[in-house]
Amino acid sequence: MKIIFMGTPDFAVGALEALLKAGHEVTAVVTQPDKQKGRDRKVQFSPVKECALAHGLTVLQPARIKTPEAVETLKKYEADIFVVAAFGQILSKEILEMPRYGCINIHASLLPKYRGASPIQYAILNGDDVTGVTIMQMNEGMDTGDILTMKAIPVEKDDTGGSLFEKLSALGAELLIKTLPKIEAGEIIPVKQQEEDATHVRMLTKNMGRIDWKKDADVLERLVRGMNPWPSAYCSFRGKSLKVWRAEISREEQKEEIVRTGLFRHNEEKETIPGEVLLVKKDSIYVQTGRDVLVLKEVQFEGKKRMPVQDFLLGCQVKAGEFFES
C-alpha cells in the first residue's frame, strides 16, 4: 500500500521501520517541527524525522496540520491510507477523508480505556494487570474511532513506563503490519467503542512525579515505576531534590521485624510518621508511608549520578529517624 505516515516520538519509529521492511511505499512522513533544546538551544529532530531521513524519505513538518497550505501539501503525496502513531496534532475531517482507506491510529491502550496522551504510564500507576495496543479508524474525536484490531499483553510487576513503552511500541508495529492487508482486503468489521466504558488520561507533568509520603507504599511503588524515565518520582532530603528510580514494598506486618533490628530506636509511645526513615541497611533505605513501608533501592541525589542505594550510602550517611519530605 501507499502510505503517508504521521508520528513524532520513539514510540512511532518501530511502526515506520516495520512498514518499510514489509514493503509498503511510504510516500511522505509527517512529524512535528524541530525544537531547540538545552542551554545552547541546539536544534533537535524528532526520532521519527531521524528515522525518515535515514531511509531517504520525504519529511513534512507543518506547525499546524489543519491549515489549507498543509492540507494542499498532503494532497500532493498519493496515499491509500494515512497511518498515525503519536503524531501530536489533531487531524481535520478533510484530512481524515482524504485517503481511500481513511486514517488509522496506533494507540497504546485497550480502547476505550485510557483515551488521551499518557495511557502507558497510567496502566502502571493504576496497577493494571493487562494493557495492550488498539488500531482504530480515526474520526474527529480524541481516540473515539471504531476499533479495527487489538492485542493485549500483561503488565509485569517490574515494568516501568520506559519498559512498557518499548513493549507496546513493538506490539503496535507488529499489529499494524498484520492489520493493513486485512483493511485492503475488506476483511475487518469495525467495532464501535462503548462510551460508557471510556476513561481519559491527561498529559504527564513534572509535578506528577512528586512523592507524597502520606500515600500508601503500593501507590508510591507504582509511581516510581510509572514515572520512569520521565518525569521520575522525586522528593526532598536535607533540602535537596532526590529522585527515586527503584523501590520495593515492605508490608506493615514486617514492621515489627524492622523495628526489632535496633537500628531504629523505636519509642512505642510515638507513632512513626510518613517520610520517616525506619531502617538503613547497606543496600536499602526503609521509609514509612501512609500505609506499609517503601524500601528505596536506587536513587539520584541532586547534582549526582543515578546509583544503587548501596553506592549512595557511601557518600551520604542516612540515619534512622531522619525524614524524607514531599
PASEBA-1860 file (N, C-alpha, C; in nm, 3 decimals):
! residues 326
1> MKIIFMGT> 0.084/-0.121/0.000/0.000/0.000/0.000/0.087/0.125/0.000 ~ 0.032/0.233/-0.057/0.098/0.363/-0.049/0.050/0.433/0.078 ~ 0.146/0.480/0.157/0.113/0.528/0.291/0.178/0.662/0.320 ~ 0.102/0.753/0.381/0.160/0.870/0.447/0.163/0.837/0.595 ~ 0.282/0.847/0.654/0.300/0.812/0.795/0.312/0.939/0.878 ~ 0.240/0.945/0.989/0.245/1.060/1.079/0.283/1.014/1.219 ~ 0.392/1.068/1.272/0.436/1.031/1.406/0.550/1.121/1.450 ~ 0.580/1.118/1.578/0.685/1.206/1.630/0.784/1.137/1.722
9> PDFAVGAL> 0.742/1.075/1.835/0.840/1.023/1.932/0.892/0.884/1.897 ~ 0.974/0.831/1.988/1.031/0.697/1.972/0.924/0.590/1.950 ~ 0.809/0.607/2.017/0.703/0.508/2.008/0.664/0.480/1.863 ~ 0.672/0.581/1.777/0.628/0.568/1.638/0.734/0.511/1.545 ~ 0.859/0.512/1.587/0.968/0.472/1.498/0.956/0.326/1.457 ~ 0.922/0.238/1.551/0.910/0.097/1.519/0.806/0.070/1.411 ~ 0.696/0.144/1.415/0.591/0.126/1.314/0.639/0.169/1.177 ~ 0.713/0.280/1.170/0.765/0.327/1.042/0.866/0.227/0.985
17> EALLKAGH> 0.954/0.178/1.071/1.052/0.078/1.027/0.981/-0.048/0.977 ~ 0.877/-0.089/1.046/0.804/-0.211/1.008/0.735/-0.195/0.873 ~ 0.679/-0.077/0.847/0.614/-0.052/0.717/0.714/-0.067/0.602 ~ 0.831/-0.010/0.622/0.933/-0.016/0.517/0.982/-0.159/0.497 ~ 1.003/-0.230/0.607/1.051/-0.368/0.599/0.949/-0.458/0.531 ~ 0.820/-0.428/0.552/0.713/-0.510/0.492/0.691/-0.478/0.344 ~ 0.759/-0.377/0.293/0.749/-0.346/0.151/0.647/-0.242/0.113 ~ 0.588/-0.175/0.211/0.492/-0.069/0.181/0.567/0.056/0.131
25> EVTAVVTQ> 0.500/0.131/0.048/0.561/0.253/-0.005/0.517/0.373/0.081 ~ 0.612/0.428/0.154/0.583/0.546/0.236/0.613/0.669/0.152 ~ 0.506/0.735/0.105/0.525/0.847/0.012/0.570/0.974/0.083 ~ 0.538/0.987/0.212/0.582/1.102/0.290/0.568/1.071/0.438 ~ 0.650/1.138/0.519/0.644/1.126/0.664/0.615/1.264/0.722 ~ 0.513/1.271/0.806/0.474/1.397/0.869/0.508/1.390/1.017 ~ 0.581/1.490/1.066/0.621/1.492/1.206/0.620/1.635/1.258 ~ 0.633/1.650/1.389/0.628/1.782/1.449/0.752/1.864/1.411
33> PDKQKGRD> 0.740/1.997/1.410/0.855/2.083/1.377/0.972/2.059/1.473 ~ 1.092/2.089/1.425/1.212/2.075/1.507/1.203/2.167/1.628 ~ 1.267/2.125/1.738/1.267/2.206/1.859/1.409/2.240/1.902 ~ 1.422/2.351/1.970/1.551/2.389/2.028/1.555/2.341/2.172 ~ 1.663/2.273/2.208/1.673/2.220/2.344/1.810/2.251/2.404 ~ 1.813/2.248/2.537/1.939/2.269/2.607/1.977/2.415/2.618 ~ 2.082/2.439/2.694/2.127/2.576/2.715/2.176/2.642/2.587 ~ 2.233/2.561/2.498/2.285/2.617/2.372/2.177/2.628/2.265
41> RKVQFSPV> 2.051/2.588/2.300/1.938/2.598/2.208/1.964/2.526/2.076 ~ 2.027/2.412/2.085/2.059/2.334/1.967/1.932/2.272/1.908 ~ 1.918/2.279/1.777/1.800/2.224/1.709/1.804/2.071/1.716 ~ 1.691/2.013/1.758/1.682/1.868/1.772/1.569/1.813/1.687 ~ 1.600/1.711/1.605/1.499/1.646/1.522/1.419/1.547/1.607 ~ 1.295/1.523/1.567/1.216/1.419/1.634/1.274/1.283/1.594 ~ 1.255/1.180/1.677/1.303/1.046/1.642/1.247/0.996/1.508 ~ 1.121/1.031/1.479/1.062/0.988/1.352/1.131/1.057/1.234
49> KECALAHG> 1.164/1.185/1.249/1.234/1.255/1.141/1.371/1.193/1.117 ~ 1.442/1.161/1.224/1.574/1.100/1.209/1.564/0.967/1.135 ~ 1.461/0.889/1.168/1.440/0.760/1.101/1.406/0.781/0.954 ~ 1.318/0.876/0.926/1.276/0.902/0.788/1.394/0.947/0.702 ~ 1.475/1.037/0.754/1.590/1.086/0.679/1.691/0.975/0.653 ~ 1.706/0.886/0.751/1.799/0.774/0.735/1.757/0.683/0.620 ~ 1.627/0.681/0.591/1.575/0.598/0.482/1.549/0.679/0.355 ~ 1.588/0.805/0.354/1.571/0.888/0.236/1.428/0.925/0.205
57> LTVLQPAR> 1.343/0.932/0.306/1.203/0.962/0.285/1.176/1.112/0.289 ~ 1.071/1.155/0.222/1.028/1.295/0.227/0.969/1.326/0.363 ~ 1.013/1.436/0.425/0.966/1.473/0.558/0.891/1.607/0.550 ~ 0.770/1.608/0.605/0.689/1.729/0.614/0.673/1.766/0.761 ~ 0.685/1.896/0.793/0.678/1.940/0.933/0.591/2.064/0.950 ~ 0.463/2.051/0.923/0.374/2.167/0.938/0.354/2.203/1.085 ~ 0.356/2.331/1.115/0.329/2.374/1.253/0.185/2.342/1.289 ~ 0.095/2.355/1.191/-0.046/2.320/1.211/-0.093/2.241/1.090
65> IKTPEAVE> -0.125/2.115/1.111/-0.162/2.025/1.002/-0.296/2.062/0.938 ~ -0.379/2.142/1.010/-0.513/2.174/0.960/-0.516/2.292/0.863 ~ -0.407/2.366/0.849/-0.410/2.484/0.763/-0.431/2.443/0.617 ~ -0.494/2.531/0.538/-0.516/2.500/0.396/-0.386/2.465/0.323 ~ -0.278/2.534/0.358/-0.150/2.508/0.292/-0.101/2.366/0.322 ~ -0.114/2.324/0.449/-0.070/2.190/0.486/-0.156/2.083/0.420 ~ -0.286/2.108/0.413/-0.378/2.013/0.350/-0.345/1.997/0.203 ~ -0.320/2.106/0.134/-0.285/2.100/-0.008/-0.154/2.026/-0.030
73> TLKKYEAD> -0.060/2.043/0.063/0.067/1.972/0.052/0.046/1.822/0.063 ~ -0.038/1.779/0.156/-0.066/1.636/0.173/-0.125/1.575/0.046 ~ -0.207/1.651/-0.022/-0.273/1.601/-0.143/-0.173/1.569/-0.254 ~ -0.055/1.628/-0.246/0.046/1.605/-0.350/0.111/1.467/-0.339 ~ 0.098/1.405/-0.221/0.164/1.276/-0.199/0.058/1.166/-0.197 ~ 0.052/1.095/-0.307/-0.052/0.993/-0.323/-0.041/0.886/-0.214 ~ -0.153/0.854/-0.153/-0.153/0.752/-0.048/-0.289/0.684/-0.041 ~ -0.285/0.553/-0.014/-0.409/0.476/0.005/-0.463/0.494/0.146
81> IFVVAAFG> -0.372/0.519/0.241/-0.410/0.527/0.381/-0.308/0.613/0.456 ~ -0.353/0.680/0.560/-0.262/0.752/0.649/-0.250/0.670/0.778 ~ -0.127/0.645/0.820/-0.101/0.573/0.944/-0.047/0.673/1.046 ~ -0.113/0.681/1.161/-0.077/0.779/1.264/-0.034/0.708/1.392 ~ 0.077/0.752/1.450/0.125/0.695/1.576/0.187/0.807/1.659 ~ 0.116/0.853/1.759/0.167/0.957/1.850/0.221/1.077/1.772 ~ 0.140/1.126/1.680/0.181/1.240/1.598/0.183/1.369/1.679 ~ 0.078/1.394/1.755/0.076/1.513/1.841/-0.009/1.628/1.791
89> QILSKEIL> -0.082/1.607/1.680/-0.174/1.709/1.631/-0.307/1.642/1.592 ~ -0.415/1.717/1.602/-0.548/1.668/1.566/-0.569/1.686/1.415 ~ -0.619/1.583/1.350/-0.645/1.589/1.206/-0.786/1.640/1.179 ~ -0.799/1.722/1.077/-0.930/1.775/1.039/-1.011/1.668/0.964 ~ -1.141/1.691/0.953/-1.227/1.599/0.880/-1.181/1.585/0.735 ~ -1.136/1.696/0.677/-1.089/1.694/0.538/-0.972/1.599/0.522 ~ -0.879/1.599/0.617/-0.764/1.510/0.610/-0.806/1.366/0.636 ~ -0.895/1.346/0.734/-0.940/1.211/0.767/-1.006/1.141/0.649
97> EMPRYGCI> -1.071/1.219/0.563/-1.142/1.162/0.448/-1.060/1.163/0.320 ~ -0.938/1.210/0.328/-0.856/1.225/0.207/-0.816/1.091/0.143 ~ -0.756/0.996/0.216/-0.714/0.871/0.152/-0.830/0.772/0.137 ~ -0.813/0.676/0.048/-0.916/0.579/0.017/-0.962/0.500/0.140 ~ -0.868/0.459/0.223/-0.900/0.380/0.342/-0.901/0.465/0.470 ~ -0.904/0.594/0.453/-0.908/0.682/0.568/-0.778/0.685/0.646 ~ -0.786/0.721/0.773/-0.668/0.732/0.860/-0.684/0.635/0.977 ~ -0.578/0.564/1.008/-0.580/0.474/1.123/-0.475/0.518/1.224
105> NIHASLLP> -0.502/0.486/1.349/-0.414/0.529/1.456/-0.371/0.410/1.542 ~ -0.245/0.408/1.583/-0.194/0.307/1.676/-0.198/0.368/1.815 ~ -0.284/0.315/1.900/-0.299/0.371/2.035/-0.256/0.270/2.139 ~ -0.177/0.314/2.237/-0.115/0.223/2.334/-0.203/0.194/2.455 ~ -0.325/0.151/2.428/-0.413/0.101/2.534/-0.520/0.015/2.470 ~ -0.597/-0.052/2.555/-0.710/-0.130/2.505/-0.832/-0.040/2.510 ~ -0.855/0.032/2.402/-0.965/0.128/2.397/-1.100/0.057/2.421 ~ -1.192/0.129/2.487/-1.194/0.273/2.515/-1.125/0.316/2.645
113> KYRGASPI> -1.050/0.225/2.707/-0.978/0.261/2.829/-0.856/0.346/2.795 ~ -0.836/0.449/2.873/-0.719/0.538/2.862/-0.708/0.607/2.726 ~ -0.814/0.674/2.687/-0.801/0.766/2.574/-0.715/0.883/2.621 ~ -0.634/0.937/2.532/-0.554/1.052/2.571/-0.405/1.031/2.557 ~ -0.328/1.118/2.624/-0.186/1.135/2.594/-0.091/1.041/2.665 ~ -0.130/0.979/2.777/-0.032/0.900/2.853/-0.088/0.766/2.900 ~ -0.141/0.686/2.810/-0.202/0.558/2.850/-0.102/0.459/2.907 ~ 0.021/0.462/2.861/0.122/0.365/2.905/0.151/0.384/3.053
121> QYAILNGD> 0.176/0.508/3.092/0.210/0.535/3.232/0.092/0.507/3.325 ~ -0.028/0.540/3.280/-0.144/0.520/3.367/-0.176/0.373/3.389 ~ -0.141/0.288/3.295/-0.160/0.145/3.316/-0.079/0.097/3.436 ~ 0.040/0.155/3.454/0.124/0.121/3.569/0.076/0.192/3.694 ~ 0.047/0.320/3.684/0.003/0.398/3.800/-0.122/0.338/3.865 ~ -0.211/0.285/3.782/-0.336/0.230/3.833/-0.328/0.081/3.869 ~ -0.211/0.023/3.851/-0.192/-0.117/3.889/-0.262/-0.217/3.800 ~ -0.276/-0.186/3.671/-0.342/-0.277/3.578/-0.259/-0.404/3.557
129> DVTGVTIM> -0.326/-0.516/3.543/-0.259/-0.643/3.514/-0.236/-0.661/3.365 ~ -0.319/-0.595/3.285/-0.315/-0.612/3.139/-0.326/-0.476/3.071 ~ -0.253/-0.461/2.962/-0.270/-0.345/2.874/-0.254/-0.395/2.731 ~ -0.232/-0.307/2.637/-0.217/-0.353/2.500/-0.220/-0.240/2.401 ~ -0.246/-0.276/2.276/-0.247/-0.180/2.165/-0.377/-0.195/2.088 ~ -0.433/-0.082/2.047/-0.552/-0.081/1.962/-0.520/-0.007/1.833 ~ -0.559/-0.064/1.721/-0.554/0.009/1.594/-0.698/0.047/1.561 ~ -0.719/0.176/1.550/-0.855/0.229/1.533/-0.866/0.312/1.407
137> QMNEGMDT> -0.987/0.316/1.353/-1.019/0.404/1.240/-1.043/0.543/1.298 ~ -0.967/0.639/1.257/-0.975/0.771/1.319/-1.100/0.847/1.276 ~ -1.156/0.921/1.372/-1.261/1.017/1.341/-1.222/1.151/1.403 ~ -1.315/1.242/1.414/-1.280/1.376/1.461/-1.264/1.386/1.613 ~ -1.299/1.280/1.685/-1.285/1.281/1.830/-1.144/1.241/1.874 ~ -1.119/1.250/2.005/-0.990/1.211/2.063/-0.994/1.063/2.098 ~ -0.937/0.980/2.011/-0.930/0.835/2.031/-1.068/0.771/2.043 ~ -1.164/0.822/1.968/-1.302/0.774/1.976/-1.345/0.689/1.857
145> GDILTMKA> -1.256/0.667/1.761/-1.293/0.596/1.639/-1.317/0.447/1.660 ~ -1.373/0.384/1.557/-1.403/0.241/1.564/-1.276/0.157/1.576 ~ -1.286/0.050/1.655/-1.173/-0.041/1.675/-1.162/-0.137/1.557 ~ -1.041/-0.146/1.501/-1.016/-0.238/1.390/-0.952/-0.367/1.439 ~ -0.842/-0.355/1.510/-0.777/-0.471/1.570/-0.723/-0.432/1.708 ~ -0.694/-0.533/1.789/-0.649/-0.507/1.926/-0.569/-0.628/1.974 ~ -0.466/-0.602/2.054/-0.390/-0.712/2.113/-0.345/-0.673/2.253 ~ -0.360/-0.767/2.346/-0.327/-0.741/2.487/-0.198/-0.810/2.527
153> IPVEKDDT> -0.130/-0.752/2.627/-0.013/-0.814/2.689/-0.022/-0.789/2.839 ~ 0.043/-0.873/2.920/0.041/-0.850/3.066/0.132/-0.733/3.104 ~ 0.097/-0.666/3.212/0.186/-0.566/3.272/0.262/-0.639/3.381 ~ 0.393/-0.652/3.364/0.475/-0.724/3.461/0.497/-0.640/3.587 ~ 0.525/-0.707/3.698/0.540/-0.638/3.826/0.659/-0.542/3.829 ~ 0.757/-0.566/3.742/0.874/-0.478/3.739/0.873/-0.383/3.619 ~ 0.764/-0.379/3.546/0.757/-0.288/3.431/0.764/-0.142/3.476 ~ 0.837/-0.063/3.399/0.840/0.082/3.417/0.770/0.147/3.299
161> GGSLFEKL> 0.751/0.278/3.307/0.696/0.348/3.193/0.781/0.324/3.069 ~ 0.913/0.321/3.088/1.005/0.300/2.976/0.999/0.161/2.918 ~ 0.997/0.058/3.003/0.996/-0.079/2.952/0.863/-0.112/2.883 ~ 0.753/-0.062/2.940/0.622/-0.087/2.879/0.609/-0.009/2.748 ~ 0.667/0.109/2.744/0.671/0.190/2.621/0.734/0.109/2.508 ~ 0.848/0.045/2.536/0.918/-0.033/2.433/0.837/-0.154/2.389 ~ 0.775/-0.222/2.486/0.695/-0.340/2.452/0.575/-0.303/2.364 ~ 0.506/-0.195/2.400/0.387/-0.156/2.325/0.423/-0.096/2.189
169> SALGAELL> 0.538/-0.034/2.180/0.584/0.016/2.050/0.606/-0.099/1.954 ~ 0.674/-0.204/2.001/0.698/-0.323/1.918/0.567/-0.394/1.885 ~ 0.478/-0.403/1.984/0.349/-0.469/1.961/0.266/-0.392/1.860 ~ 0.268/-0.259/1.868/0.194/-0.177/1.774/0.243/-0.194/1.632 ~ 0.375/-0.200/1.615/0.432/-0.220/1.482/0.391/-0.356/1.425 ~ 0.397/-0.458/1.510/0.360/-0.593/1.467/0.212/-0.601/1.428 ~ 0.128/-0.540/1.511/-0.017/-0.544/1.483/-0.051/-0.464/1.358 ~ 0.018/-0.354/1.336/-0.006/-0.272/1.217/0.017/-0.351/1.089
177> IKTLPKIE> 0.127/-0.424/1.084/0.162/-0.499/0.963/0.061/-0.612/0.937 ~ 0.004/-0.666/1.042/-0.098/-0.770/1.025/-0.234/-0.711/0.987 ~ -0.256/-0.586/1.026/-0.386/-0.523/1.005/-0.402/-0.466/0.865 ~ -0.298/-0.407/0.809/-0.308/-0.339/0.679/-0.360/-0.429/0.567 ~ -0.310/-0.551/0.550/-0.364/-0.636/0.442/-0.513/-0.668/0.461 ~ -0.555/-0.680/0.588/-0.695/-0.708/0.615/-0.783/-0.588/0.580 ~ -0.730/-0.468/0.604/-0.804/-0.347/0.565/-0.820/-0.343/0.414 ~ -0.712/-0.369/0.343/-0.712/-0.365/0.196/-0.806/-0.470/0.138
185> AGEIIPVK> -0.813/-0.585/0.205/-0.897/-0.695/0.155/-1.042/-0.682/0.202 ~ -1.071/-0.583/0.286/-1.206/-0.564/0.337/-1.249/-0.671/0.435 ~ -1.151/-0.728/0.508/-1.180/-0.840/0.598/-1.211/-0.797/0.742 ~ -1.199/-0.668/0.769/-1.220/-0.622/0.907/-1.358/-0.558/0.922 ~ -1.428/-0.598/1.026/-1.555/-0.534/1.061/-1.529/-0.440/1.178 ~ -1.533/-0.309/1.156/-1.506/-0.213/1.264/-1.604/-0.230/1.380 ~ -1.552/-0.214/1.501/-1.634/-0.226/1.622/-1.640/-0.091/1.693 ~ -1.759/-0.044/1.716/-1.774/0.085/1.784/-1.731/0.075/1.930
193> QQEEDATH> -1.668/0.180/1.981/-1.629/0.183/2.121/-1.751/0.206/2.210 ~ -1.749/0.142/2.326/-1.857/0.159/2.423/-1.826/0.283/2.507 ~ -1.900/0.390/2.483/-1.872/0.517/2.551/-1.882/0.507/2.702 ~ -1.971/0.421/2.753/-1.987/0.410/2.897/-1.864/0.350/2.965 ~ -1.778/0.285/2.887/-1.655/0.225/2.941/-1.532/0.314/2.922 ~ -1.552/0.427/2.860/-1.437/0.513/2.825/-1.377/0.582/2.948 ~ -1.244/0.587/2.951/-1.172/0.666/3.050/-1.070/0.752/2.977 ~ -1.032/0.862/3.041/-0.941/0.957/2.977/-0.822/0.986/3.067
201> VRMLTKNM> -0.706/1.003/3.006/-0.584/1.035/3.083/-0.520/1.160/3.025 ~ -0.466/1.241/3.115/-0.407/1.367/3.071/-0.257/1.353/3.047 ~ -0.200/1.454/2.987/-0.057/1.456/2.961/0.021/1.463/3.092 ~ 0.133/1.393/3.097/0.215/1.396/3.218/0.278/1.533/3.238 ~ 0.291/1.572/3.365/0.362/1.694/3.400/0.468/1.659/3.503 ~ 0.568/1.742/3.517/0.676/1.715/3.611/0.625/1.701/3.754 ~ 0.527/1.782/3.790/0.476/1.781/3.926/0.411/1.648/3.964 ~ 0.368/1.570/3.864/0.304/1.442/3.892/0.400/1.341/3.954
209> GRIDWKKD> 0.530/1.365/3.941/0.629/1.272/3.996/0.660/1.295/4.143 ~ 0.605/1.400/4.203/0.636/1.431/4.343/0.579/1.323/4.435 ~ 0.662/1.273/4.526/0.622/1.167/4.619/0.553/1.229/4.741 ~ 0.431/1.188/4.765/0.357/1.227/4.884/0.364/1.109/4.980 ~ 0.446/1.120/5.083/0.472/1.007/5.171/0.348/0.965/5.251 ~ 0.245/1.045/5.251/0.122/1.007/5.321/0.043/0.902/5.243 ~ 0.075/0.883/5.116/0.007/0.782/5.036/0.062/0.644/5.068 ~ -0.015/0.540/5.031/0.026/0.402/5.059/0.151/0.365/4.980
217> ADVLERLV> 0.228/0.271/5.034/0.350/0.226/4.967/0.320/0.166/4.830 ~ 0.206/0.096/4.817/0.168/0.039/4.687/0.157/0.148/4.581 ~ 0.093/0.257/4.617/0.073/0.369/4.525/0.207/0.431/4.487 ~ 0.293/0.446/4.587/0.423/0.511/4.562/0.516/0.421/4.482 ~ 0.510/0.291/4.505/0.594/0.200/4.426/0.553/0.204/4.280 ~ 0.423/0.213/4.253/0.376/0.225/4.114/0.413/0.361/4.055 ~ 0.412/0.465/4.140/0.453/0.597/4.093/0.599/0.594/4.048 ~ 0.684/0.530/4.126/0.826/0.519/4.092/0.843/0.451/3.956
225> RGMNPWPS> 0.769/0.345/3.932/0.781/0.273/3.805/0.715/0.349/3.690 ~ 0.597/0.403/3.717/0.522/0.471/3.611/0.590/0.598/3.563 ~ 0.656/0.671/3.652/0.721/0.796/3.616/0.864/0.778/3.565 ~ 0.906/0.655/3.549/1.040/0.624/3.499/1.031/0.594/3.350 ~ 1.094/0.672/3.262/1.204/0.763/3.288/1.166/0.911/3.310 ~ 1.045/0.950/3.268/1.008/1.092/3.285/0.867/1.102/3.338 ~ 0.842/1.192/3.431/0.933/1.295/3.488/1.016/1.244/3.604 ~ 1.006/1.117/3.637/1.070/1.049/3.750/0.997/1.083/3.880
233> AYCSFRGK> 1.004/0.990/3.974/0.947/1.014/4.107/1.054/1.083/4.191 ~ 1.014/1.183/4.268/1.115/1.259/4.343/1.058/1.313/4.473 ~ 1.148/1.344/4.565/1.112/1.404/4.693/1.226/1.496/4.736 ~ 1.221/1.540/4.860/1.328/1.625/4.913/1.396/1.556/5.029 ~ 1.528/1.571/5.038/1.605/1.516/5.150/1.717/1.613/5.184 ~ 1.718/1.660/5.307/1.817/1.757/5.353/1.819/1.882/5.265 ~ 1.699/1.921/5.221/1.685/2.043/5.144/1.719/2.030/4.996 ~ 1.751/1.908/4.949/1.785/1.888/4.808/1.689/1.787/4.745
241> SLKVWRAE> 1.680/1.793/4.615/1.593/1.701/4.542/1.656/1.563/4.533 ~ 1.575/1.460/4.554/1.621/1.322/4.543/1.524/1.245/4.454 ~ 1.574/1.190/4.345/1.492/1.106/4.257/1.499/0.962/4.305 ~ 1.386/0.895/4.301/1.379/0.753/4.336/1.352/0.674/4.209 ~ 1.449/0.592/4.169/1.437/0.519/4.043/1.385/0.376/4.060 ~ 1.410/0.320/4.178/1.361/0.182/4.202/1.330/0.167/4.349 ~ 1.217/0.102/4.377/1.175/0.083/4.515/1.093/-0.044/4.527 ~ 1.084/-0.095/4.650/1.005/-0.214/4.679/0.912/-0.185/4.796
249> ISREEQKE> 0.820/-0.277/4.821/0.723/-0.259/4.930/0.756/-0.355/5.043 ~ 0.756/-0.304/5.164/0.766/-0.388/5.284/0.635/-0.371/5.359 ~ 0.563/-0.482/5.378/0.429/-0.475/5.434/0.430/-0.440/5.582 ~ 0.317/-0.390/5.629/0.303/-0.345/5.768/0.337/-0.457/5.867 ~ 0.303/-0.582/5.829/0.330/-0.693/5.921/0.480/-0.717/5.940 ~ 0.563/-0.662/5.851/0.708/-0.676/5.864/0.768/-0.564/5.949 ~ 0.686/-0.469/5.988/0.738/-0.351/6.056/0.802/-0.385/6.190 ~ 0.740/-0.477/6.265/0.797/-0.514/6.394/0.937/-0.570/6.378
257> EIVRTGLF> 0.956/-0.647/6.272/1.089/-0.702/6.244/1.187/-0.590/6.214 ~ 1.140/-0.489/6.140/1.225/-0.374/6.108/1.267/-0.303/6.236 ~ 1.169/-0.282/6.323/1.193/-0.209/6.447/1.287/-0.287/6.540 ~ 1.271/-0.421/6.544/1.349/-0.502/6.637/1.497/-0.506/6.604 ~ 1.535/-0.462/6.484/1.676/-0.466/6.447/1.761/-0.381/6.540 ~ 1.699/-0.283/6.605/1.775/-0.198/6.695/1.836/-0.079/6.626 ~ 1.836/-0.079/6.491/1.889/0.036/6.419/1.793/0.154/6.431 ~ 1.667/0.122/6.453/1.569/0.229/6.476/1.521/0.218/6.620
265> RHNEEKET> 1.563/0.310/6.706/1.526/0.307/6.847/1.382/0.352/6.862 ~ 1.293/0.257/6.847/1.152/0.288/6.841/1.095/0.320/6.979 ~ 1.029/0.434/6.991/0.959/0.470/7.113/0.813/0.427/7.094 ~ 0.771/0.331/7.171/0.637/0.275/7.150/0.527/0.378/7.171 ~ 0.559/0.486/7.241/0.459/0.590/7.263/0.448/0.684/7.143 ~ 0.545/0.675/7.054/0.548/0.764/6.937/0.523/0.684/6.809 ~ 0.418/0.719/6.740/0.392/0.650/6.613/0.485/0.705/6.506 ~ 0.519/0.617/6.412/0.604/0.663/6.301/0.526/0.758/6.212
273> IPGEVLLV> 0.599/0.845/6.143/0.540/0.949/6.060/0.575/0.924/5.915 ~ 0.481/0.943/5.822/0.513/0.926/5.680/0.635/1.008/5.640 ~ 0.728/0.942/5.574/0.854/1.006/5.535/0.968/0.976/5.629 ~ 0.939/0.912/5.743/1.042/0.884/5.843/1.124/0.761/5.805 ~ 1.255/0.771/5.818/1.344/0.658/5.792/1.338/0.563/5.910 ~ 1.297/0.439/5.886/1.286/0.340/5.991/1.413/0.258/6.007 ~ 1.476/0.232/5.896/1.590/0.141/5.898/1.680/0.170/5.778 ~ 1.810/0.159/5.798/1.906/0.173/5.689/1.993/0.049/5.685
281> KKDSIYVQ> 1.988/-0.024/5.576/2.078/-0.137/5.554/2.179/-0.097/5.448 ~ 2.273/-0.183/5.420/2.381/-0.145/5.330/2.332/-0.117/5.187 ~ 2.217/-0.177/5.150/2.167/-0.157/5.014/2.022/-0.110/5.010 ~ 1.966/-0.066/5.123/1.824/-0.031/5.129/1.798/0.076/5.234 ~ 1.702/0.162/5.203/1.653/0.261/5.300/1.504/0.238/5.316 ~ 1.459/0.209/5.439/1.319/0.179/5.467/1.250/0.307/5.515 ~ 1.146/0.349/5.441/1.078/0.475/5.471/0.930/0.449/5.497 ~ 0.881/0.505/5.607/0.740/0.491/5.641/0.652/0.569/5.542
289> TGRDVLVL> 0.541/0.511/5.502/0.444/0.580/5.416/0.311/0.585/5.491 ~ 0.206/0.627/5.424/0.075/0.628/5.487/0.030/0.490/5.528 ~ 0.074/0.391/5.453/0.048/0.251/5.487/0.161/0.167/5.431 ~ 0.218/0.082/5.514/0.332/-0.001/5.478/0.458/0.084/5.461 ~ 0.566/0.017/5.420/0.697/0.082/5.414/0.751/0.074/5.272 ~ 0.806/0.183/5.223/0.869/0.184/5.091/1.019/0.167/5.109 ~ 1.075/0.069/5.040/1.218/0.040/5.051/1.289/0.096/4.928 ~ 1.370/0.198/4.948/1.442/0.261/4.837/1.562/0.175/4.798
297> KEVQFEGK> 1.575/0.147/4.667/1.682/0.061/4.618/1.776/0.130/4.518 ~ 1.725/0.233/4.449/1.807/0.306/4.352/1.762/0.451/4.350 ~ 1.856/0.543/4.369/1.821/0.684/4.384/1.920/0.773/4.308 ~ 1.889/0.902/4.306/1.978/1.000/4.244/1.965/1.132/4.318 ~ 2.072/1.171/4.387/2.072/1.296/4.460/2.094/1.411/4.362 ~ 2.041/1.526/4.396/2.055/1.646/4.313/2.202/1.671/4.278 ~ 2.231/1.681/4.148/2.367/1.707/4.101/2.455/1.584/4.093 ~ 2.399/1.466/4.125/2.477/1.342/4.124/2.422/1.244/4.020
305> KRMPVQDF> 2.494/1.133/4.002/2.451/1.031/3.909/2.350/0.938/3.974 ~ 2.271/0.874/3.891/2.179/0.770/3.937/2.261/0.651/3.986 ~ 2.226/0.594/4.103/2.307/0.486/4.157/2.227/0.397/4.253 ~ 2.274/0.272/4.272/2.213/0.187/4.373/2.228/0.251/4.511 ~ 2.134/0.221/4.601/2.139/0.280/4.735/2.270/0.244/4.806 ~ 2.321/0.126/4.779/2.448/0.087/4.841/2.559/0.187/4.810 ~ 2.566/0.233/4.686/2.667/0.333/4.647/2.631/0.471/4.702 ~ 2.502/0.502/4.701/2.456/0.631/4.752/2.495/0.649/4.899
313> LLGCQVKA> 2.482/0.541/4.978/2.511/0.549/5.121/2.660/0.565/5.150 ~ 2.744/0.530/5.055/2.888/0.550/5.074/2.923/0.698/5.082 ~ 2.846/0.780/5.011/2.874/0.923/5.009/2.776/1.007/5.086 ~ 2.668/0.943/5.134/2.564/1.016/5.207/2.511/0.926/5.318 ~ 2.556/0.948/5.438/2.516/0.864/5.550/2.376/0.901/5.597 ~ 2.284/0.810/5.579/2.145/0.831/5.620/2.121/0.754/5.749 ~ 2.052/0.816/5.843/2.028/0.753/5.972/1.878/0.735/5.997 ~ 1.844/0.629/6.068/1.706/0.607/6.110/1.661/0.726/6.195
321> GEFFES> 1.538/0.768/6.174/1.485/0.884/6.244/1.488/1.011/6.162 ~ 1.565/1.012/6.051/1.562/1.126/5.959/1.435/1.122/5.876 ~ 1.411/1.228/5.801/1.287/1.237/5.723/1.311/1.272/5.576 ~ 1.238/1.203/5.490/1.225/1.244/5.351/1.099/1.328/5.342 ~ 1.105/1.438/5.270/0.990/1.527/5.258/0.933/1.524/5.119 ~ 0.805/1.556/5.108/0.739/1.554/4.977/0.783/1.672/4.892
END
